[in-house]
């Protein structure tokens, strides 16, 4: 188990993670901090809790849009020749697994 320090809205947080996942956590935190910063620019400093909640909802909206698009691709793959569809399904399945893993990590905090 490792620990990585991240910053969101100018505040430092220590996050535990599996060894080797530090870079991934830093990347995710940087992305999330960008969402918080965008909201802070638009709304002002309305409090960490509200900014984090709004940023979380923004990221969830992006996740749901990605899931919808994946479903669209899966439906489109049904009309492809089997050899083409197989490769497309594997790519979509891999993307779905990564999104699910990110969502699960985000839910754990």
RAQUIRA-V878296 format. One record per run of one state. SS is the DSSP state (H for helix, E for strand, C for the rest). FROM is the first residue (numbers start at 1). LEN is the number of residues. If there is no record, write none. Layout:
SS&FROM&LEN + SS&FROM&LEN
This chain:
C&1&1 + E&2&7 + C&9&2 + E&11&7 + C&18&4 + H&22&22 + C&44&4 + H&48&30 + C&78&4 + H&82&27 + C&109&1
